[in-house]
Amino acid sequence: MSFVRIGMSIAGVVGLLAGTVAAATIWLLLTDPVTVADAVSEQDVTPFVRQLADVLYQAILQLARYL
């Protein structure tokens, strides 16, 4: 396997992860804006990260139920 192929694979995985986190962040911003606003105003990202992880977990759980 060449370096170009490995690099493209890694870039694809990073892009997929970044897109997933971005979509979950937008979803969280639309569904729970108070948590996002509190995280920004208090400069504490712990509640935001906790909610983001919960959103991703629920999405994976729903996808698993669907399949």
N, CA, C, O and CB atoms as a CASP TS submission, in Angstrom:
PFRMAT TS
TARGET T0000
AUTHOR 0000-0000-0000
METHOD Language model
MODEL 1
PARENT N/A
ATOM      1  N   MET     1       0.844  -1.166   0.000  1.00  0.00           N
ATOM      2  CA  MET     1       0.000   0.000   0.000  1.00  0.00           C
ATOM      3  C   MET     1       0.897   1.239   0.000  1.00  0.00           C
ATOM      4  O   MET     1       1.807   1.343   0.823  1.00  0.00           O
ATOM      5  CB  MET     1      -0.964  -0.008   1.219  1.00  0.00           C
ATOM      6  N   SER     2       0.654   2.150  -0.889  1.00  0.00           N
ATOM      7  CA  SER     2       1.516   3.321  -1.018  1.00  0.00           C
ATOM      8  C   SER     2       1.136   4.400   0.006  1.00  0.00           C
ATOM      9  O   SER     2       0.061   4.369   0.604  1.00  0.00           O
ATOM     10  CB  SER     2       1.432   3.888  -2.447  1.00  0.00           C
ATOM     11  N   PHE     3       2.041   5.333   0.177  1.00  0.00           N
ATOM     12  CA  PHE     3       1.818   6.421   1.127  1.00  0.00           C
ATOM     13  C   PHE     3       0.649   7.306   0.697  1.00  0.00           C
ATOM     14  O   PHE     3      -0.069   7.835   1.546  1.00  0.00           O
ATOM     15  CB  PHE     3       3.085   7.263   1.273  1.00  0.00           C
ATOM     16  N   VAL     4       0.456   7.468  -0.582  1.00  0.00           N
ATOM     17  CA  VAL     4      -0.640   8.288  -1.083  1.00  0.00           C
ATOM     18  C   VAL     4      -1.975   7.657  -0.706  1.00  0.00           C
ATOM     19  O   VAL     4      -2.903   8.354  -0.296  1.00  0.00           O
ATOM     20  CB  VAL     4      -0.537   8.464  -2.613  1.00  0.00           C
ATOM     21  N   ARG     5      -2.066   6.370  -0.842  1.00  0.00           N
ATOM     22  CA  ARG     5      -3.303   5.672  -0.522  1.00  0.00           C
ATOM     23  C   ARG     5      -3.597   5.725   0.976  1.00  0.00           C
ATOM     24  O   ARG     5      -4.743   5.921   1.381  1.00  0.00           O
ATOM     25  CB  ARG     5      -3.228   4.221  -0.993  1.00  0.00           C
ATOM     26  N   ILE     6      -2.572   5.551   1.789  1.00  0.00           N
ATOM     27  CA  ILE     6      -2.746   5.635   3.240  1.00  0.00           C
ATOM     28  C   ILE     6      -3.132   7.058   3.635  1.00  0.00           C
ATOM     29  O   ILE     6      -4.005   7.259   4.480  1.00  0.00           O
ATOM     30  CB  ILE     6      -1.451   5.199   3.977  1.00  0.00           C
ATOM     31  N   GLY     7      -2.485   8.034   3.026  1.00  0.00           N
ATOM     32  CA  GLY     7      -2.795   9.442   3.317  1.00  0.00           C
ATOM     33  C   GLY     7      -4.224   9.792   2.951  1.00  0.00           C
ATOM     34  O   GLY     7      -4.898  10.515   3.685  1.00  0.00           O
ATOM     35  N   MET     8      -4.688   9.287   1.826  1.00  0.00           N
ATOM     36  CA  MET     8      -6.068   9.553   1.417  1.00  0.00           C
ATOM     37  C   MET     8      -7.058   8.873   2.355  1.00  0.00           C
ATOM     38  O   MET     8      -8.117   9.427   2.652  1.00  0.00           O
ATOM     39  CB  MET     8      -6.299   9.081  -0.023  1.00  0.00           C
ATOM     40  N   SER     9      -6.720   7.683   2.817  1.00  0.00           N
ATOM     41  CA  SER     9      -7.588   6.986   3.760  1.00  0.00           C
ATOM     42  C   SER     9      -7.686   7.741   5.078  1.00  0.00           C
ATOM     43  O   SER     9      -8.776   7.897   5.628  1.00  0.00           O
ATOM     44  CB  SER     9      -7.078   5.570   4.004  1.00  0.00           C
ATOM     45  N   ILE    10      -6.563   8.204   5.578  1.00  0.00           N
ATOM     46  CA  ILE    10      -6.561   8.965   6.829  1.00  0.00           C
ATOM     47  C   ILE    10      -7.310  10.279   6.650  1.00  0.00           C
ATOM     48  O   ILE    10      -8.065  10.684   7.534  1.00  0.00           O
ATOM     49  CB  ILE    10      -5.118   9.232   7.301  1.00  0.00           C
ATOM     50  N   ALA    11      -7.112  10.938   5.533  1.00  0.00           N
ATOM     51  CA  ALA    11      -7.817  12.192   5.268  1.00  0.00           C
ATOM     52  C   ALA    11      -9.328  11.958   5.188  1.00  0.00           C
ATOM     53  O   ALA    11     -10.109  12.789   5.652  1.00  0.00           O
ATOM     54  CB  ALA    11      -7.305  12.830   3.960  1.00  0.00           C
ATOM     55  N   GLY    12      -9.732  10.857   4.615  1.00  0.00           N
ATOM     56  CA  GLY    12     -11.153  10.537   4.538  1.00  0.00           C
ATOM     57  C   GLY    12     -11.766  10.289   5.904  1.00  0.00           C
ATOM     58  O   GLY    12     -12.876  10.742   6.185  1.00  0.00           O
ATOM     59  N   VAL    13     -11.046   9.572   6.753  1.00  0.00           N
ATOM     60  CA  VAL    13     -11.547   9.297   8.103  1.00  0.00           C
ATOM     61  C   VAL    13     -11.633  10.585   8.914  1.00  0.00           C
ATOM     62  O   VAL    13     -12.622  10.817   9.608  1.00  0.00           O
ATOM     63  CB  VAL    13     -10.641   8.275   8.822  1.00  0.00           C
ATOM     64  N   VAL    14     -10.603  11.421   8.829  1.00  0.00           N
ATOM     65  CA  VAL    14     -10.615  12.696   9.551  1.00  0.00           C
ATOM     66  C   VAL    14     -11.748  13.581   9.046  1.00  0.00           C
ATOM     67  O   VAL    14     -12.428  14.229   9.842  1.00  0.00           O
ATOM     68  CB  VAL    14      -9.261  13.421   9.399  1.00  0.00           C
ATOM     69  N   GLY    15     -11.955  13.616   7.755  1.00  0.00           N
ATOM     70  CA  GLY    15     -13.051  14.401   7.189  1.00  0.00           C
ATOM     71  C   GLY    15     -14.409  13.906   7.628  1.00  0.00           C
ATOM     72  O   GLY    15     -15.302  14.703   7.917  1.00  0.00           O
ATOM     73  N   LEU    16     -14.573  12.601   7.681  1.00  0.00           N
ATOM     74  CA  LEU    16     -15.838  12.025   8.127  1.00  0.00           C
ATOM     75  C   LEU    16     -16.101  12.344   9.595  1.00  0.00           C
ATOM     76  O   LEU    16     -17.223  12.688   9.969  1.00  0.00           O
ATOM     77  CB  LEU    16     -15.838  10.512   7.910  1.00  0.00           C
ATOM     78  N   LEU    17     -15.072  12.230  10.419  1.00  0.00           N
ATOM     79  CA  LEU    17     -15.222  12.562  11.836  1.00  0.00           C
ATOM     80  C   LEU    17     -15.515  14.050  12.031  1.00  0.00           C
ATOM     81  O   LEU    17     -16.362  14.413  12.848  1.00  0.00           O
ATOM     82  CB  LEU    17     -13.958  12.170  12.608  1.00  0.00           C
ATOM     83  N   ALA    18     -14.832  14.895  11.301  1.00  0.00           N
ATOM     84  CA  ALA    18     -15.063  16.338  11.419  1.00  0.00           C
ATOM     85  C   ALA    18     -16.482  16.703  10.976  1.00  0.00           C
ATOM     86  O   ALA    18     -17.132  17.543  11.596  1.00  0.00           O
ATOM     87  CB  ALA    18     -14.030  17.118  10.583  1.00  0.00           C
ATOM     88  N   GLY    19     -16.951  16.079   9.918  1.00  0.00           N
ATOM     89  CA  GLY    19     -18.305  16.333   9.458  1.00  0.00           C
ATOM     90  C   GLY    19     -19.354  15.876  10.459  1.00  0.00           C
ATOM     91  O   GLY    19     -20.372  16.540  10.651  1.00  0.00           O
ATOM     92  N   THR    20     -19.101  14.740  11.093  1.00  0.00           N
ATOM     93  CA  THR    20     -20.026  14.220  12.096  1.00  0.00           C
ATOM     94  C   THR    20     -20.091  15.135  13.311  1.00  0.00           C
ATOM     95  O   THR    20     -21.176  15.441  13.806  1.00  0.00           O
ATOM     96  CB  THR    20     -19.615  12.813  12.520  1.00  0.00           C
ATOM     97  N   VAL    21     -18.944  15.566  13.788  1.00  0.00           N
ATOM     98  CA  VAL    21     -18.914  16.463  14.943  1.00  0.00           C
ATOM     99  C   VAL    21     -19.544  17.814  14.589  1.00  0.00           C
ATOM    100  O   VAL    21     -20.243  18.397  15.418  1.00  0.00           O
ATOM    101  CB  VAL    21     -17.462  16.661  15.436  1.00  0.00           C
ATOM    102  N   ALA    22     -19.312  18.313  13.388  1.00  0.00           N
ATOM    103  CA  ALA    22     -19.912  19.579  12.972  1.00  0.00           C
ATOM    104  C   ALA    22     -21.433  19.463  12.899  1.00  0.00           C
ATOM    105  O   ALA    22     -22.146  20.362  13.346  1.00  0.00           O
ATOM    106  CB  ALA    22     -19.348  20.019  11.613  1.00  0.00           C
ATOM    107  N   ALA    23     -21.928  18.372  12.344  1.00  0.00           N
ATOM    108  CA  ALA    23     -23.377  18.181  12.266  1.00  0.00           C
ATOM    109  C   ALA    23     -23.996  18.053  13.654  1.00  0.00           C
ATOM    110  O   ALA    23     -25.069  18.600  13.906  1.00  0.00           O
ATOM    111  CB  ALA    23     -23.706  16.941  11.432  1.00  0.00           C
ATOM    112  N   ALA    24     -23.333  17.340  14.548  1.00  0.00           N
ATOM    113  CA  ALA    24     -23.844  17.203  15.909  1.00  0.00           C
ATOM    114  C   ALA    24     -23.814  18.543  16.645  1.00  0.00           C
ATOM    115  O   ALA    24     -24.712  18.832  17.436  1.00  0.00           O
ATOM    116  CB  ALA    24     -23.030  16.158  16.680  1.00  0.00           C
ATOM    117  N   THR    25     -22.800  19.356  16.396  1.00  0.00           N
ATOM    118  CA  THR    25     -22.725  20.673  17.019  1.00  0.00           C
ATOM    119  C   THR    25     -23.855  21.571  16.536  1.00  0.00           C
ATOM    120  O   THR    25     -24.466  22.284  17.333  1.00  0.00           O
ATOM    121  CB  THR    25     -21.375  21.325  16.727  1.00  0.00           C
ATOM    122  N   ILE    26     -24.134  21.543  15.255  1.00  0.00           N
ATOM    123  CA  ILE    26     -25.238  22.336  14.712  1.00  0.00           C
ATOM    124  C   ILE    26     -26.565  21.845  15.282  1.00  0.00           C
ATOM    125  O   ILE    26     -27.423  22.651  15.642  1.00  0.00           O
ATOM    126  CB  ILE    26     -25.256  22.265  13.166  1.00  0.00           C
ATOM    127  N   TRP    27     -26.735  20.539  15.364  1.00  0.00           N
ATOM    128  CA  TRP    27     -27.954  19.980  15.936  1.00  0.00           C
ATOM    129  C   TRP    27     -28.119  20.417  17.392  1.00  0.00           C
ATOM    130  O   TRP    27     -29.215  20.785  17.814  1.00  0.00           O
ATOM    131  CB  TRP    27     -27.937  18.446  15.838  1.00  0.00           C
ATOM    132  N   LEU    28     -27.047  20.377  18.144  1.00  0.00           N
ATOM    133  CA  LEU    28     -27.098  20.787  19.541  1.00  0.00           C
ATOM    134  C   LEU    28     -27.382  22.279  19.650  1.00  0.00           C
ATOM    135  O   LEU    28     -28.115  22.699  20.546  1.00  0.00           O
ATOM    136  CB  LEU    28     -25.784  20.443  20.251  1.00  0.00           C
ATOM    137  N   LEU    29     -26.831  23.067  18.779  1.00  0.00           N
ATOM    138  CA  LEU    29     -27.078  24.504  18.785  1.00  0.00           C
ATOM    139  C   LEU    29     -28.544  24.802  18.508  1.00  0.00           C
ATOM    140  O   LEU    29     -29.101  25.745  19.070  1.00  0.00           O
ATOM    141  CB  LEU    29     -26.192  25.203  17.752  1.00  0.00           C
ATOM    142  N   LEU    30     -29.171  24.015  17.653  1.00  0.00           N
ATOM    143  CA  LEU    30     -30.581  24.233  17.332  1.00  0.00           C
ATOM    144  C   LEU    30     -31.527  23.671  18.389  1.00  0.00           C
ATOM    145  O   LEU    30     -32.582  24.253  18.638  1.00  0.00           O
ATOM    146  CB  LEU    30     -30.901  23.616  15.997  1.00  0.00           C
ATOM    147  N   THR    31     -31.169  22.558  19.009  1.00  0.00           N
ATOM    148  CA  THR    31     -32.083  21.907  19.939  1.00  0.00           C
ATOM    149  C   THR    31     -31.870  22.308  21.390  1.00  0.00           C
ATOM    150  O   THR    31     -32.807  22.235  22.185  1.00  0.00           O
ATOM    151  CB  THR    31     -31.950  20.432  19.817  1.00  0.00           C
ATOM    152  N   ASP    32     -30.670  22.727  21.756  1.00  0.00           N
ATOM    153  CA  ASP    32     -30.390  23.109  23.146  1.00  0.00           C
ATOM    154  C   ASP    32     -29.471  24.330  23.167  1.00  0.00           C
ATOM    155  O   ASP    32     -28.308  24.229  23.560  1.00  0.00           O
ATOM    156  CB  ASP    32     -29.745  21.925  23.931  1.00  0.00           C
ATOM    157  N   PRO    33     -29.994  25.482  22.743  1.00  0.00           N
ATOM    158  CA  PRO    33     -29.136  26.666  22.649  1.00  0.00           C
ATOM    159  C   PRO    33     -28.684  27.198  24.015  1.00  0.00           C
ATOM    160  O   PRO    33     -27.671  27.892  24.099  1.00  0.00           O
ATOM    161  CB  PRO    33     -29.865  27.759  21.904  1.00  0.00           C
ATOM    162  N   VAL    34     -29.420  26.881  25.075  1.00  0.00           N
ATOM    163  CA  VAL    34     -29.034  27.371  26.400  1.00  0.00           C
ATOM    164  C   VAL    34     -27.704  26.763  26.839  1.00  0.00           C
ATOM    165  O   VAL    34     -26.854  27.463  27.390  1.00  0.00           O
ATOM    166  CB  VAL    34     -30.129  27.049  27.431  1.00  0.00           C
ATOM    167  N   THR    35     -27.524  25.481  26.600  1.00  0.00           N
ATOM    168  CA  THR    35     -26.264  24.837  26.960  1.00  0.00           C
ATOM    169  C   THR    35     -25.100  25.438  26.191  1.00  0.00           C
ATOM    170  O   THR    35     -24.031  25.672  26.756  1.00  0.00           O
ATOM    171  CB  THR    35     -26.341  23.337  26.701  1.00  0.00           C
ATOM    172  N   VAL    36     -25.302  25.686  24.919  1.00  0.00           N
ATOM    173  CA  VAL    36     -24.243  26.276  24.096  1.00  0.00           C
ATOM    174  C   VAL    36     -23.945  27.703  24.568  1.00  0.00           C
ATOM    175  O   VAL    36     -22.781  28.087  24.684  1.00  0.00           O
ATOM    176  CB  VAL    36     -24.648  26.274  22.594  1.00  0.00           C
ATOM    177  N   ALA    37     -24.983  28.480  24.838  1.00  0.00           N
ATOM    178  CA  ALA    37     -24.779  29.851  25.294  1.00  0.00           C
ATOM    179  C   ALA    37     -24.068  29.883  26.644  1.00  0.00           C
ATOM    180  O   ALA    37     -23.180  30.708  26.856  1.00  0.00           O
ATOM    181  CB  ALA    37     -26.118  30.584  25.386  1.00  0.00           C
ATOM    182  N   ASP    38     -24.450  28.996  27.554  1.00  0.00           N
ATOM    183  CA  ASP    38     -23.779  28.933  28.853  1.00  0.00           C
ATOM    184  C   ASP    38     -22.308  28.537  28.695  1.00  0.00           C
ATOM    185  O   ASP    38     -21.440  29.094  29.366  1.00  0.00           O
ATOM    186  CB  ASP    38     -24.499  27.937  29.776  1.00  0.00           C
ATOM    187  N   ALA    39     -22.035  27.602  27.833  1.00  0.00           N
ATOM    188  CA  ALA    39     -20.650  27.165  27.617  1.00  0.00           C
ATOM    189  C   ALA    39     -19.811  28.299  27.051  1.00  0.00           C
ATOM    190  O   ALA    39     -18.644  28.449  27.414  1.00  0.00           O
ATOM    191  CB  ALA    39     -20.605  25.954  26.671  1.00  0.00           C
ATOM    192  N   VAL    40     -20.389  29.093  26.172  1.00  0.00           N
ATOM    193  CA  VAL    40     -19.641  30.208  25.584  1.00  0.00           C
ATOM    194  C   VAL    40     -19.449  31.320  26.604  1.00  0.00           C
ATOM    195  O   VAL    40     -18.353  31.870  26.716  1.00  0.00           O
ATOM    196  CB  VAL    40     -20.364  30.751  24.337  1.00  0.00           C
ATOM    197  N   SER    41     -20.501  31.663  27.354  1.00  0.00           N
ATOM    198  CA  SER    41     -20.395  32.780  28.290  1.00  0.00           C
ATOM    199  C   SER    41     -19.506  32.463  29.492  1.00  0.00           C
ATOM    200  O   SER    41     -18.801  33.340  29.990  1.00  0.00           O
ATOM    201  CB  SER    41     -21.772  33.175  28.770  1.00  0.00           C
ATOM    202  N   GLU    42     -19.536  31.225  29.956  1.00  0.00           N
ATOM    203  CA  GLU    42     -18.727  30.844  31.109  1.00  0.00           C
ATOM    204  C   GLU    42     -17.339  30.334  30.714  1.00  0.00           C
ATOM    205  O   GLU    42     -16.510  30.064  31.583  1.00  0.00           O
ATOM    206  CB  GLU    42     -19.447  29.784  31.909  1.00  0.00           C
ATOM    207  N   GLN    43     -17.088  30.206  29.448  1.00  0.00           N
ATOM    208  CA  GLN    43     -15.835  29.669  28.902  1.00  0.00           C
ATOM    209  C   GLN    43     -15.511  28.299  29.490  1.00  0.00           C
ATOM    210  O   GLN    43     -14.352  27.970  29.740  1.00  0.00           O
ATOM    211  CB  GLN    43     -14.680  30.637  29.172  1.00  0.00           C
ATOM    212  N   ASP    44     -16.548  27.520  29.704  1.00  0.00           N
ATOM    213  CA  ASP    44     -16.396  26.158  30.210  1.00  0.00           C
ATOM    214  C   ASP    44     -17.075  25.227  29.223  1.00  0.00           C
ATOM    215  O   ASP    44     -18.296  25.274  29.071  1.00  0.00           O
ATOM    216  CB  ASP    44     -16.999  26.000  31.652  1.00  0.00           C
ATOM    217  N   VAL    45     -16.311  24.389  28.556  1.00  0.00           N
ATOM    218  CA  VAL    45     -16.864  23.548  27.502  1.00  0.00           C
ATOM    219  C   VAL    45     -17.327  22.184  28.005  1.00  0.00           C
ATOM    220  O   VAL    45     -17.809  21.372  27.215  1.00  0.00           O
ATOM    221  CB  VAL    45     -15.842  23.361  26.420  1.00  0.00           C
ATOM    222  N   THR    46     -17.191  21.917  29.302  1.00  0.00           N
ATOM    223  CA  THR    46     -17.560  20.606  29.828  1.00  0.00           C
ATOM    224  C   THR    46     -19.026  20.260  29.574  1.00  0.00           C
ATOM    225  O   THR    46     -19.299  19.165  29.084  1.00  0.00           O
ATOM    226  CB  THR    46     -17.276  20.551  31.309  1.00  0.00           C
ATOM    227  N   PRO    47     -19.990  21.144  29.886  1.00  0.00           N
ATOM    228  CA  PRO    47     -21.390  20.791  29.598  1.00  0.00           C
ATOM    229  C   PRO    47     -21.653  20.626  28.098  1.00  0.00           C
ATOM    230  O   PRO    47     -22.441  19.778  27.681  1.00  0.00           O
ATOM    231  CB  PRO    47     -22.324  21.857  30.166  1.00  0.00           C
ATOM    232  N   PHE    48     -20.981  21.453  27.304  1.00  0.00           N
ATOM    233  CA  PHE    48     -21.151  21.371  25.856  1.00  0.00           C
ATOM    234  C   PHE    48     -20.642  20.043  25.319  1.00  0.00           C
ATOM    235  O   PHE    48     -21.302  19.403  24.500  1.00  0.00           O
ATOM    236  CB  PHE    48     -20.427  22.526  25.168  1.00  0.00           C
ATOM    237  N   VAL    49     -19.479  19.636  25.776  1.00  0.00           N
ATOM    238  CA  VAL    49     -18.898  18.361  25.329  1.00  0.00           C
ATOM    239  C   VAL    49     -19.760  17.200  25.806  1.00  0.00           C
ATOM    240  O   VAL    49     -19.953  16.230  25.075  1.00  0.00           O
ATOM    241  CB  VAL    49     -17.445  18.203  25.852  1.00  0.00           C
ATOM    242  N   ARG    50     -20.276  17.292  27.021  1.00  0.00           N
ATOM    243  CA  ARG    50     -21.146  16.239  27.551  1.00  0.00           C
ATOM    244  C   ARG    50     -22.416  16.119  26.704  1.00  0.00           C
ATOM    245  O   ARG    50     -22.828  15.010  26.364  1.00  0.00           O
ATOM    246  CB  ARG    50     -21.511  16.528  29.030  1.00  0.00           C
ATOM    247  N   GLN    51     -23.031  17.239  26.364  1.00  0.00           N
ATOM    248  CA  GLN    51     -24.228  17.214  25.529  1.00  0.00           C
ATOM    249  C   GLN    51     -23.901  16.727  24.117  1.00  0.00           C
ATOM    250  O   GLN    51     -24.681  15.989  23.515  1.00  0.00           O
ATOM    251  CB  GLN    51     -24.869  18.607  25.474  1.00  0.00           C
ATOM    252  N   LEU    52     -22.761  17.136  23.599  1.00  0.00           N
ATOM    253  CA  LEU    52     -22.344  16.699  22.265  1.00  0.00           C
ATOM    254  C   LEU    52     -22.138  15.192  22.227  1.00  0.00           C
ATOM    255  O   LEU    52     -22.542  14.531  21.271  1.00  0.00           O
ATOM    256  CB  LEU    52     -21.058  17.417  21.841  1.00  0.00           C
ATOM    257  N   ALA    53     -21.511  14.651  23.263  1.00  0.00           N
ATOM    258  CA  ALA    53     -21.317  13.204  23.339  1.00  0.00           C
ATOM    259  C   ALA    53     -22.660  12.487  23.445  1.00  0.00           C
ATOM    260  O   ALA    53     -22.839  11.414  22.868  1.00  0.00           O
ATOM    261  CB  ALA    53     -20.423  12.843  24.539  1.00  0.00           C
ATOM    262  N   ASP    54     -23.595  13.069  24.175  1.00  0.00           N
ATOM    263  CA  ASP    54     -24.922  12.466  24.297  1.00  0.00           C
ATOM    264  C   ASP    54     -25.655  12.470  22.958  1.00  0.00           C
ATOM    265  O   ASP    54     -26.320  11.495  22.609  1.00  0.00           O
ATOM    266  CB  ASP    54     -25.750  13.208  25.351  1.00  0.00           C
ATOM    267  N   VAL    55     -25.534  13.555  22.218  1.00  0.00           N
ATOM    268  CA  VAL    55     -26.169  13.631  20.891  1.00  0.00           C
ATOM    269  C   VAL    55     -25.593  12.567  19.963  1.00  0.00           C
ATOM    270  O   VAL    55     -26.338  11.877  19.268  1.00  0.00           O
ATOM    271  CB  VAL    55     -25.978  15.038  20.271  1.00  0.00           C
ATOM    272  N   LEU    56     -24.266  12.434  19.950  1.00  0.00           N
ATOM    273  CA  LEU    56     -23.628  11.416  19.101  1.00  0.00           C
ATOM    274  C   LEU    56     -24.023  10.007  19.532  1.00  0.00           C
ATOM    275  O   LEU    56     -24.270   9.143  18.691  1.00  0.00           O
ATOM    276  CB  LEU    56     -22.099  11.564  19.143  1.00  0.00           C
ATOM    277  N   TYR    57     -24.082   9.778  20.838  1.00  0.00           N
ATOM    278  CA  TYR    57     -24.471   8.466  21.357  1.00  0.00           C
ATOM    279  C   TYR    57     -25.909   8.129  20.957  1.00  0.00           C
ATOM    280  O   TYR    57     -26.183   7.010  20.522  1.00  0.00           O
ATOM    281  CB  TYR    57     -24.321   8.427  22.892  1.00  0.00           C
ATOM    282  N   GLN    58     -26.813   9.072  21.098  1.00  0.00           N
ATOM    283  CA  GLN    58     -28.205   8.835  20.733  1.00  0.00           C
ATOM    284  C   GLN    58     -28.343   8.577  19.227  1.00  0.00           C
ATOM    285  O   GLN    58     -29.144   7.740  18.812  1.00  0.00           O
ATOM    286  CB  GLN    58     -29.075  10.032  21.150  1.00  0.00           C
ATOM    287  N   ALA    59     -27.573   9.287  18.421  1.00  0.00           N
ATOM    288  CA  ALA    59     -27.624   9.073  16.974  1.00  0.00           C
ATOM    289  C   ALA    59     -27.143   7.674  16.612  1.00  0.00           C
ATOM    290  O   ALA    59     -27.748   7.008  15.771  1.00  0.00           O
ATOM    291  CB  ALA    59     -26.778  10.124  16.247  1.00  0.00           C
ATOM    292  N   ILE    60     -26.059   7.223  17.241  1.00  0.00           N
ATOM    293  CA  ILE    60     -25.558   5.873  16.977  1.00  0.00           C
ATOM    294  C   ILE    60     -26.543   4.832  17.459  1.00  0.00           C
ATOM    295  O   ILE    60     -26.751   3.813  16.801  1.00  0.00           O
ATOM    296  CB  ILE    60     -24.201   5.658  17.643  1.00  0.00           C
ATOM    297  N   LEU    61     -27.155   5.084  18.616  1.00  0.00           N
ATOM    298  CA  LEU    61     -28.142   4.161  19.164  1.00  0.00           C
ATOM    299  C   LEU    61     -29.357   4.038  18.239  1.00  0.00           C
ATOM    300  O   LEU    61     -29.832   2.931  17.989  1.00  0.00           O
ATOM    301  CB  LEU    61     -28.583   4.623  20.558  1.00  0.00           C
ATOM    302  N   GLN    62     -29.852   5.147  17.741  1.00  0.00           N
ATOM    303  CA  GLN    62     -30.988   5.126  16.823  1.00  0.00           C
ATOM    304  C   GLN    62     -30.631   4.445  15.504  1.00  0.00           C
ATOM    305  O   GLN    62     -31.445   3.721  14.931  1.00  0.00           O
ATOM    306  CB  GLN    62     -31.478   6.547  16.559  1.00  0.00           C
ATOM    307  N   LEU    63     -29.426   4.678  15.034  1.00  0.00           N
ATOM    308  CA  LEU    63     -28.974   4.020  13.799  1.00  0.00           C
ATOM    309  C   LEU    63     -28.891   2.513  13.992  1.00  0.00           C
ATOM    310  O   LEU    63     -29.279   1.750  13.107  1.00  0.00           O
ATOM    311  CB  LEU    63     -27.603   4.572  13.359  1.00  0.00           C
ATOM    312  N   ALA    64     -28.391   2.083  15.140  1.00  0.00           N
ATOM    313  CA  ALA    64     -28.304   0.653  15.432  1.00  0.00           C
ATOM    314  C   ALA    64     -29.683   0.021  15.540  1.00  0.00           C
ATOM    315  O   ALA    64     -29.885  -1.111  15.099  1.00  0.00           O
ATOM    316  CB  ALA    64     -27.526   0.422  16.721  1.00  0.00           C
ATOM    317  N   ARG    65     -30.633   0.744  16.123  1.00  0.00           N
ATOM    318  CA  ARG    65     -32.004   0.229  16.198  1.00  0.00           C
ATOM    319  C   ARG    65     -32.630   0.103  14.817  1.00  0.00           C
ATOM    320  O   ARG    65     -33.375  -0.839  14.545  1.00  0.00           O
ATOM    321  CB  ARG    65     -32.864   1.136  17.073  1.00  0.00           C
ATOM    322  N   TYR    66     -32.319   1.065  13.945  1.00  0.00           N
ATOM    323  CA  TYR    66     -32.866   1.052  12.600  1.00  0.00           C
ATOM    324  C   TYR    66     -32.329  -0.133  11.803  1.00  0.00           C
ATOM    325  O   TYR    66     -33.066  -0.767  11.048  1.00  0.00           O
ATOM    326  CB  TYR    66     -32.544   2.360  11.884  1.00  0.00           C
ATOM    327  N   LEU    67     -31.053  -0.424  11.975  1.00  0.00           N
ATOM    328  CA  LEU    67     -30.431  -1.519  11.232  1.00  0.00           C
ATOM    329  C   LEU    67     -30.786  -2.827  11.896  1.00  0.00           C
ATOM    330  O   LEU    67     -30.366  -3.888  11.433  1.00  0.00           O
ATOM    331  CB  LEU    67     -28.897  -1.346  11.152  1.00  0.00           C
TER
END
